[in-house]
Amino acid sequence: MSNSLPTSEESTELPATLGQESKQPSYVKLAMRNMVRKRGTSIYHFALTTIGLLSVLVGLAYITR
């Protein structure tokens, strides 16, 4: 099962702006809000991705020299 429904801790109310009450926020806005809320996890994943990518590039440079 997926946790697509937010729990009471995670739910945040968005202010209605310019008559967009019925329009749901975009996935980009939801992702940005998640990144701000879960800052530690985002930084950890960014660091892992950066280290992994650099390792692959250095490894390929070493192999193909």
Steps between C-alpha positions, in 0.01 A plus 500: 500500500616851439487787745350751261276648768682737736478434870389766743864587575592541135194680369546870441237743389578709194365853491254563220658733248334675209197271480691174471315326784402197291838465327740259667865608545744375238735211563795741492351709781428187704856374445648834602286507814612145582866595452466793739319292761737204480823696463731240657381221274530716190855604584595139575363376167665788313835415663465131415414582139793741466750255651367218283518704181851623576610144579366374168669782307835453677474123452431538129787748462734257677390203291525683165832676556 
